Each structure stands twice: as C-alpha cells, then as structure tokens.
C-alpha cells in the first residue's frame, strides 16, 4: 500500500511522458530533436573534414613536389565551386520531389528552406520530398538547413575524388568549368535516383546507404573517362613519379578515416541504433581492408608499403559505404577483405594491363571499391536493418537484391561515363583540357598558380 501513491504519480505522469517521446504523428508535422540535430551538425563537419583537409592532403602527398600546391588547390576550389552550385540549383535537383530522374526547382537558390523559422516555428522539422503520402516514413527530426548542408558535403567530395585521376595535367580553368557542370548535370540527378523517395532506383529498391553508387562509382568511372580522354602524364612509365611526401598522405588518409564516421553513421540522419551499427561496421571493414591490401602486397611484392596500407584503408571505407547501415559486423569483415584484395589488384595489375594512367587510382580504389561494396550489399543485407520505403520489411539479401544492386551499378556507370565524356568535350571546346608538355614538365604549381614549394 505504501507503493500505491508512487504508482498513482507515475500513472498521472505517463501521458506527459508519452507526449514527450520523439514520435511522428500521422496528423501533424515532425518535430525537431535536439540530439539528432546535434549529431547531424557534427556529421556535417566530419564529412567536410574529409575533403579539406583530408582528401587534399591524401592526394597532395602522392603527387610530385612540383604539383603539390596545385593538387591541394583542386580540393579547396572544388569545395568552393560545389558549395555555390549546390545552393543555386544542385540541392533542388537532387532532393526536391520532381519525378523519377530529377527533382524540380522548388528549392532553387534555397528558396523556402527557412519558411518555418520565419514563421516563428523553429521546433518544426521538415518532410523530405513533401507531397508523398506516407509522411511518417519520409519524416526527419532535423532542420532542412542541416540536411541540405550534410548533403552538400557529399556533393563536394564526389567531384574532388575525380581529381585524383587527372592529377598533374589538367588546366585549372578546365577544372573549374568541368566540375561546375558535372556537379549539376551528373551528381545531382544520380543522387535523386538513389536517395530521393521519388527516384527510380529508390522506388525499385536499390540499396545505397551512404554513397556507393552516388559518390564512389560515380566519381570512379568519371575519373577513368577523364584519364582516358586526357591521356597519360608526360614521362609515365619512364620518369620517377614517386610521391613527394607520404607523411602528408598518411595524415590525409587518417583524416578521411575519422571523417568517414560522419559520412556513414551520419547517413542514418538521426542519433540512433542504425547510426551506431554504421559506425561499427565502418571501423571493422576499414581495418580488414587495410590488412587485406597489406598482406596481398606483402605476398606478391615482398614488403608491405605505407602507401599500400593507407590505400587499403580507403578501399575499405569506400566498399562499406553502401552497406554500412544494412549489414552486420561479421559481413563487414568479408566486405573489407574483398575490397582490400580486389582494389590492390585493380590499382596495380589491372591498370598496367589495360595501360591507362589513373594517376592516384581514383577508379582503382573508388570505382572498383564502390562496385564491390554495392554488389556485396545485395549479398549481405540483413533484414531488420535494411528496411526502406521500397521494402518496409527489409531484405535478407540474395539473388533478387543482387540483381537490383547490379542495375544500380550499371546505370551509374553508363550515365556518369557518357555524361563525363560529353562535358569534357564541351570543356575542351571552350578552354582546352590539358596544359602543354613544357608546362607539365615545369610543374603545375608555378605554371598555373605562380607559387611553389622550396
């Protein structure tokens, strides 16, 4: 009987507790959650860290001394260009309702993105692709400004990855024009296909948690096309093209590894169990891939190199990206090892076998690693984790899901590859693509930017 008043008090407080729980009511707009918002703000900063300074140092450390500043400049300026392109039209094309292939222009220049704030309702979240009937499955608990910024960081790093394929030889003016067009006409539509609820790949059930197709396969095939169109570097195969400073590259790879937790775990768009699982499998797969590449190199070449270890880690980060929110830890080990070994073969044997000059292995690591990860997502997807709007009960992997993954991979390869070639030809007609042989021998730092490292 002494416990009865306490029980009555709990019963009286229960309705208030239920009202305070984060939930989406069918008859009202979603509400902001401070924890989710804080996590997404942190994730956004982590993903931006991946490009500047992460990718900049990773790529900058692997080129020759005469091209270090130009390579760092590429990542930095891509960040600036894509930021503006994303705000003007990219976000609207990628994440507004539109149709199956591209969004509409309802967010051009980010118009209307702060309506709920201007109306004095800063507690109300937004509904992604508003107009879709199943509001509960499309709701978020963060402000649209935060979601827009988070997705912007993905749009920034994707074209920055391409730069590794044509390092040491593209004109800076050509880079600026090409990247602007590519981010709008290639990245934004593919992001809409896969991540917008109305996109055809999302409707079909293609799984890509954090960017296997949208980011890595997309950038990888674009990089391969760029390498083929621009041709080999002067002296490729005869001159010494050893990295200038592997210490820079190790620091860059380490920053990529840390930033990738925002990339993958942040793609849960909430501070929840799926984010926790995505973070765990990201760490596990990356370690497995680094060891896979290291031992493959050790066996075939007699020594495990520093460059090989960090390249293997990046390959693992790439491969686990599409699977990170959908697979269990045991599967992530298999994905990591497969990515490390296969990307080692691609970046060494395949590249030399086919004779193309992918300077920093943008295709060998990101393209091939993305394909490995996207396909293995179809094999190892775990039912309770892999629920999407197209498959509310999730999928346990198998042949049917593998076919869907293959469709997503092939569509990305074809569209990105063809459009990249077209945009390169347009850029070539406008300003040309490649510096002269004499300028390339002198180095892009002094030729393009009038500066150099002493």
Phi, psi and omega per residue, in radians:
X1 nan -0.495 3.130
X2 -1.151 -0.466 -3.105
X3 -1.435 -0.203 -3.024
X4 -1.115 -0.824 3.112
X5 -1.007 -0.661 3.113
X6 -1.128 -0.694 3.122
X7 -1.138 -0.718 3.100
X8 -1.066 -0.711 3.134
X9 -1.091 -0.711 3.108
X10 -1.132 -0.701 3.131
X11 -1.126 -0.668 3.124
X12 -1.184 -0.552 -3.104
X13 -1.457 -0.274 -3.043
X14 -1.005 -0.800 3.120
X15 -1.019 -0.679 3.134
X16 -1.157 -0.668 3.113
X17 -1.127 -0.731 3.136
X18 -1.114 -0.690 3.132
X19 -1.155 -0.514 -3.102
X20 -1.407 -0.264 -3.109
X21 -1.200 2.447 3.111
X22 -1.226 1.929 -3.142
X23 -2.610 2.783 -3.128
X24 -1.855 2.006 3.085
X25 -1.446 2.498 -3.123
X26 -1.161 -0.443 -3.032
X27 -1.842 0.259 -3.138
X28 -2.570 2.829 -3.137
X29 -1.265 2.686 3.103
X30 -1.167 2.675 -3.120
X31 -1.904 2.639 3.114
X32 -1.161 2.520 3.030
X33 -2.066 2.119 -3.042
X34 -1.132 -0.616 3.119
X35 -1.149 -0.805 3.110
X36 -1.094 -0.724 -3.122
X37 -1.135 -0.742 3.124
X38 -1.094 -0.745 3.128
X39 -1.113 -0.701 -3.121
X40 -1.260 -0.559 3.021
X41 -1.102 -0.758 3.112
X42 -1.151 -0.723 3.136
X43 -1.091 -0.701 3.110
X44 -1.043 -0.777 3.111
X45 -1.135 -0.664 3.118
X46 -1.115 -0.732 -3.128
X47 -1.209 -0.660 3.070
X48 -1.107 -0.632 3.073
X49 -1.013 -0.511 -3.125
X50 -1.128 -0.608 -3.130
X51 -1.531 -0.952 3.070
X52 -2.130 1.903 0.245
X53 -1.805 -0.036 -2.964
X54 -0.968 -1.161 -3.098
X55 -1.120 -0.629 3.135
X56 -1.017 -0.806 3.132
X57 -1.261 -0.653 3.135
X58 -1.061 -0.866 3.112
X59 -1.258 -0.749 -3.095
X60 -1.065 -0.577 3.134
X61 -1.315 -0.279 -3.059
X62 -1.721 -0.134 3.102
X63 -1.647 3.054 3.118
X64 -1.327 2.804 -3.028
X65 -0.949 -0.648 -3.056
X66 -1.273 -0.121 -3.100
X67 -2.147 0.156 -3.062
X68 -1.119 -0.874 -3.091
X69 -1.116 -0.700 3.132
X70 -1.102 -0.644 3.136
X71 -1.242 -0.742 3.057
X72 -1.062 -0.709 -3.128
X73 -1.090 -0.624 -3.134
X74 -1.044 -0.861 3.139
X75 -1.106 -0.714 -3.096
X76 -1.140 -0.798 -3.087
X77 -1.287 -0.597 3.045
X78 -1.019 -0.711 3.092
X79 -1.004 -0.760 -3.111
X80 -1.212 -0.809 -3.089
X81 -1.088 -0.848 -3.056
X82 -1.216 -0.564 3.074
X83 -0.979 -0.831 -3.127
X84 -1.220 -0.776 3.138
X85 -1.063 -0.665 3.141
X86 -1.143 -0.760 -3.140
X87 -1.183 -0.691 -3.085
X88 -1.218 -0.878 -3.026
X89 -2.555 -0.414 -3.030
X90 -1.044 -0.861 -3.132
X91 -1.065 -0.709 -3.129
X92 -1.124 -0.701 3.135
X93 -1.233 -0.554 -3.050
X94 -1.500 -0.672 -2.910
X95 -2.205 0.161 2.995
X96 -1.628 2.877 -2.969
X97 -0.949 -1.074 3.111
X98 0.877 -2.405 -3.129
X99 -2.167 -2.623 -3.075
X100 -1.357 -0.362 -2.992
X101 -1.979 -0.468 -3.132
X102 -2.751 2.656 3.120
X103 -1.373 3.015 3.113
X104 -1.535 -2.916 -3.108
X105 -1.895 0.494 -3.081
X106 -1.226 -0.257 3.097
X107 -2.044 0.418 3.108
X108 -1.053 2.353 -3.015
X109 0.978 0.424 3.126
X110 1.034 0.532 3.132
X111 -1.115 2.375 3.092
X112 1.402 0.013 -3.041
X113 -1.262 -0.349 -3.116
X114 -2.009 0.399 -3.094
X115 -1.013 -0.736 -3.079
X116 -1.190 -0.490 3.100
X117 -1.296 -0.777 -3.109
X118 -1.142 -0.394 3.116
X119 -1.601 0.158 3.051
X120 1.402 0.327 -3.124
X121 -2.078 1.279 -3.093
X122 -1.436 0.088 3.088
X123 -1.692 -0.151 -3.056
X124 -1.595 2.247 3.070
X125 -1.438 -2.923 -3.128
X126 -2.168 2.894 3.107
X127 -1.938 2.048 -3.122
X128 -1.097 2.289 -3.126
X129 0.960 0.988 -3.094
X130 -0.988 2.518 -3.079
X131 1.998 -0.321 3.072
X132 -1.371 2.372 -2.963
X133 -1.123 -0.688 -3.067
X134 -1.403 1.320 -3.052
X135 -1.083 -0.648 -3.041
X136 -1.067 -0.623 -3.109
X137 -1.423 -0.273 -3.091
X138 -1.779 -0.042 -3.020
X139 -1.331 2.695 3.003
X140 -2.192 3.035 3.087
X141 -2.154 0.464 3.133
X142 -2.227 2.781 3.076
X143 -1.176 2.649 3.136
X144 -1.135 -0.539 3.096
X145 -1.042 -0.688 3.140
X146 -1.208 -0.733 3.113
X147 -1.100 -0.752 3.110
X148 -1.044 -0.765 3.139
X149 -1.158 -0.719 3.120
X150 -1.050 -0.830 -3.140
X151 -1.199 -0.490 3.075
X152 -1.053 -0.693 -3.116
X153 -1.130 -0.541 3.038
X154 -1.195 -0.756 3.128
X155 -1.115 -0.492 3.131
X156 -1.294 -0.842 -3.011
X157 -1.278 -0.456 -3.068
X158 -1.093 -0.972 3.089
X159 -1.179 -0.459 3.078
X160 -1.098 -0.593 3.097
X161 -1.089 -0.619 -3.116
X162 -1.037 -0.582 -3.055
X163 -1.006 -0.448 3.123
X164 -1.125 -0.436 -3.098
X165 -1.344 -0.556 -3.103
X166 -1.972 0.404 3.135
X167 -0.960 2.527 3.057
X168 1.453 0.006 -3.003
X169 -2.572 -0.140 -3.124
X170 -1.595 2.492 3.045
X171 -1.108 2.558 3.120
X172 -1.191 -0.680 3.106
X173 -1.098 -0.696 3.108
X174 -1.127 -0.709 3.106
X175 -1.010 -0.821 -3.087
X176 -1.087 -0.769 -3.122
X177 -1.205 -0.828 -3.095
X178 -1.090 -0.822 -3.093
X179 -1.115 -0.686 3.124
X180 -1.046 -0.869 -3.131
X181 -1.154 -0.721 -3.067
X182 -1.133 -0.728 -3.102
X183 -1.120 -0.573 -3.111
X184 -1.486 -0.755 -2.979
X185 -1.660 -0.271 3.135
X186 -2.022 -0.990 -3.065
X187 -1.099 -0.890 -3.039
X188 -1.040 -0.806 3.117
X189 -1.092 -0.735 -3.126
X190 -1.170 -0.662 3.053
X191 -1.043 -0.677 3.118
X192 -1.159 -0.758 3.124
X193 -0.921 -0.819 -2.915
X194 -1.620 -0.645 -2.974
X195 -1.918 -0.425 3.064
X196 -1.331 2.408 -3.093
X197 -0.993 -0.503 -3.133
X198 -1.526 -0.086 -3.127
X199 -1.123 2.538 -3.047
X200 -1.120 -0.652 -3.140
X201 -1.219 -0.678 3.082
X202 -1.127 -0.743 3.117
X203 -1.113 -0.614 -3.124
X204 -1.273 -0.506 -3.137
X205 1.886 0.298 3.059
X206 -1.163 2.280 -3.104
X207 -1.690 2.178 3.039
X208 -2.665 1.661 -2.989
X209 -1.181 -0.786 -3.016
X210 -2.375 0.153 2.998
X211 2.243 0.444 3.086
X212 -1.034 -0.813 3.091
X213 -1.506 -0.863 -3.025
X214 -1.077 -0.709 -3.054
X215 -1.749 -1.059 -2.876
X216 -1.426 -0.859 3.077
X217 -1.129 -0.694 3.119
X218 -1.013 -0.918 3.135
X219 -1.213 -0.628 -3.085
X220 -1.122 -0.842 -3.127
X221 -1.216 -0.614 3.064
X222 -1.085 -0.701 3.100
X223 -1.113 -0.714 3.123
X224 -1.097 -0.769 3.113
X225 -1.083 -0.740 3.105
X226 -1.063 -0.763 -3.135
X227 -1.098 -0.690 -3.140
X228 -1.227 -0.733 -3.105
X229 -1.219 -0.763 -3.122
X230 -1.306 -0.440 -3.115
X231 1.498 3.095 -3.063
X232 -1.295 2.711 3.029
X233 -1.133 2.621 3.058
X234 -1.088 2.194 -3.135
X235 1.523 0.078 -3.123
X236 -1.076 2.198 -3.133
X237 1.637 -0.255 -3.137
X238 -2.150 -0.763 -3.134
X239 -1.384 2.766 3.056
X240 -1.347 1.993 -3.132
X241 -2.041 0.601 -3.135
X242 -1.120 2.598 3.126
X243 -1.011 2.514 -3.140
X244 -1.228 -0.782 -3.028
X245 -2.618 1.676 -3.129
X246 -1.168 -0.376 3.085
X247 -1.082 -0.729 3.059
X248 -1.012 -0.766 -3.088
X249 -1.132 -0.671 3.119
X250 -1.147 -0.757 3.095
X251 -1.075 -0.766 3.119
X252 -1.075 -0.779 3.121
X253 -1.111 -0.651 3.121
X254 -1.151 -0.703 3.084
X255 -1.159 -0.633 3.061
X256 -1.075 -0.782 -3.129
X257 -1.035 -0.837 -3.136
X258 -1.148 -0.800 -3.128
X259 -1.116 -0.466 -3.095
X260 -1.127 -0.363 3.069
X261 -1.132 -0.632 3.019
X262 -1.201 -0.653 3.133
X263 -1.039 -0.928 -3.059
X264 -1.523 -0.967 -3.112
X265 -1.165 -0.552 3.092
X266 -1.153 -0.413 -3.117
X267 -1.229 -0.110 2.979
X268 -1.258 -0.278 -3.135
X269 0.956 0.534 3.100
X270 -2.954 2.744 3.049
X271 -1.588 1.470 -3.016
X272 -2.448 -3.000 -3.093
X273 -1.108 -0.625 3.132
X274 -1.159 -0.650 3.069
X275 -1.087 -0.723 3.120
X276 -1.100 -0.747 3.114
X277 -1.157 -0.726 3.126
X278 -1.059 -0.688 3.115
X279 -1.155 -0.744 -3.112
X280 -1.107 -0.858 -3.088
X281 -1.219 -0.468 3.074
X282 -1.115 -0.819 3.123
X283 -1.084 -0.791 -3.061
X284 -1.153 -0.843 -3.107
X285 -1.124 -0.647 -3.130
X286 -1.138 -0.784 3.108
X287 -1.097 -0.739 -3.135
X288 -1.111 -0.708 -3.116
X289 -1.210 -0.718 3.105
X290 -1.045 -0.740 3.107
X291 -1.199 -0.675 3.122
X292 -1.054 -0.847 3.115
X293 -1.109 -0.775 -3.080
X294 -1.050 -0.820 -3.119
X295 -1.262 -0.597 3.068
X296 -1.083 -0.739 3.112
X297 -1.209 -0.699 3.134
X298 -1.050 -0.745 -3.116
X299 -1.211 -0.777 -3.025
X300 -1.468 -0.534 -3.053
X301 -2.028 -0.093 3.044
X302 1.605 -0.312 3.141
X303 -2.483 2.454 3.039
X304 -1.500 2.082 -3.076
X305 -1.594 2.726 3.050
X306 -1.116 -0.779 3.121
X307 -1.041 -0.660 3.122
X308 -1.165 -0.732 -3.126
X309 -1.103 -0.796 -3.110
X310 -1.265 -0.566 3.083
X311 -1.157 -0.681 3.092
X312 -1.122 -0.687 3.101
X313 -1.070 -0.788 3.120
X314 -1.111 -0.675 3.095
X315 -1.053 -0.693 3.103
X316 -1.178 -0.696 3.079
X317 -1.060 -0.722 3.129
X318 -1.110 -0.864 -3.016
X319 -1.179 -0.594 -3.117
X320 -1.391 -0.249 -3.067
X321 -0.962 -0.926 -3.121
X322 -1.208 -0.386 -3.044
X323 -1.709 -0.211 -2.854
X324 -0.996 -0.622 3.138
X325 -1.605 0.063 -2.984
X326 -2.144 -0.146 -3.021
X327 -2.156 2.882 3.136
X328 -1.653 2.864 -3.078
X329 -0.981 -0.723 3.140
X330 -1.041 -0.728 3.111
X331 -1.155 -0.575 -3.112
X332 -1.152 -0.518 3.076
X333 -1.121 -0.779 3.138
X334 -1.103 -0.781 3.127
X335 -1.060 -0.748 -3.138
X336 -1.111 -0.847 -3.136
X337 -1.087 -0.778 3.131
X338 -1.038 -0.766 -3.132
X339 -1.125 -0.763 -3.126
X340 -1.058 -0.820 -3.092
X341 -1.243 -0.804 -3.094
X342 -1.181 -0.721 3.128
X343 -1.208 -0.550 3.021
X344 -1.060 -0.804 3.108
X345 -1.108 -0.727 -3.116
X346 -1.150 -0.768 -3.068
X347 -1.325 -0.247 3.139
X348 -1.981 -1.263 -3.033
X349 -1.200 -0.868 -3.054
X350 -1.083 -0.779 -3.110
X351 -1.062 -0.759 -3.131
X352 -1.307 -0.552 3.116
X353 -1.120 -0.734 -3.105
X354 -1.573 -0.282 2.992
X355 1.411 0.301 3.093
X356 -1.631 2.715 -3.091
X357 -1.897 1.452 3.028
X358 -1.549 1.614 -2.870
X359 -0.829 -0.922 -3.049
X360 -2.031 0.394 3.045
X361 1.084 0.764 3.065
X362 -1.095 -0.737 3.110
X363 -1.352 -0.740 -3.084
X364 -1.072 -0.597 -3.134
X365 -1.707 -0.913 -3.040
X366 -1.415 -0.765 3.132
X367 -1.163 -0.967 -3.118
X368 -1.184 -0.747 3.117
X369 -1.090 -0.681 3.097
X370 -1.123 -0.700 3.112
X371 -1.126 -0.797 3.119
X372 -1.010 -0.834 -3.108
X373 -1.157 -0.728 -3.124
X374 -1.114 -0.746 -3.131
X375 -1.229 -0.732 -3.135
X376 -1.227 -0.356 2.996
X377 -1.057 -0.683 3.105
X378 -1.181 -0.405 3.140
X379 -1.492 -0.729 -2.964
X380 -1.863 0.057 3.129
X381 -0.943 2.325 -3.095
X382 -1.824 2.159 -3.003
X383 -0.703 -1.120 -3.072
X384 -1.046 -0.458 -3.131
X385 -1.494 -0.436 -2.928
X386 -1.695 0.324 3.125
X387 -1.129 2.323 3.067
X388 -2.367 3.103 3.110
X389 -1.143 -0.563 3.116
X390 -1.331 -0.468 -3.134
X391 -2.405 1.412 -3.046
X392 -1.023 -0.480 -3.138
X393 -1.597 -0.031 -3.135
X394 1.422 3.066 3.103
X395 -2.356 2.520 3.132
X396 -1.719 0.373 3.127
X397 1.339 -3.128 -3.115
X398 2.189 -3.037 -3.013
X399 -1.105 -0.716 -3.117
X400 -1.094 -0.796 3.132
X401 -1.203 -0.607 3.099
X402 -1.088 -0.669 3.092
X403 -1.113 -0.744 3.112
X404 -1.088 -0.724 3.122
X405 -1.103 -0.695 3.134
X406 -1.133 -0.639 3.086
X407 -1.096 -0.791 3.112
X408 -1.076 -0.729 3.118
X409 -1.093 -0.874 -3.085
X410 -1.118 -0.727 3.138
X411 -1.078 -0.727 3.128
X412 -1.154 -0.784 3.131
X413 -1.038 -0.784 -3.073
X414 -1.221 -0.906 -3.078
X415 -1.118 -0.858 -3.106
X416 -1.130 -0.731 -3.127
X417 -1.098 -0.829 -3.117
X418 -1.170 -0.827 -3.101
X419 -1.148 -0.633 3.089
X420 -1.069 -0.764 3.107
X421 -1.064 -0.785 -3.135
X422 -1.074 -0.794 -3.112
X423 -1.179 -0.592 3.056
X424 -1.122 -0.703 3.126
X425 -1.155 -0.669 3.081
X426 -1.120 -0.780 3.126
X427 -1.097 -0.723 3.124
X428 -1.061 -0.709 3.125
X429 -1.169 -0.518 -3.092
X430 -1.436 -0.897 -3.031
X431 -2.356 0.007 -2.999
X432 1.439 2.876 -3.072
X433 -1.932 -0.669 -2.897
X434 -2.116 2.514 3.036
X435 -1.185 2.857 3.137
X436 -1.246 2.887 3.135
X437 -1.064 -0.712 3.133
X438 -1.119 -0.734 3.123
X439 -1.149 -0.662 3.134
X440 -1.153 -0.666 3.122
X441 -1.197 -0.621 3.137
X442 -1.255 -0.596 3.117
X443 1.998 2.441 -3.062
X444 -1.252 -0.434 -3.121
X445 -1.020 -0.930 -3.080
X446 -1.375 -0.609 -3.078
X447 -1.260 -0.794 -3.052
X448 -1.577 -0.545 -3.002
X449 -2.160 -0.090 3.094
X450 1.158 0.441 -3.134
X451 -2.413 2.787 3.095
X452 -2.753 2.858 3.091
X453 -1.631 2.270 -3.134
X454 -1.715 nan nan
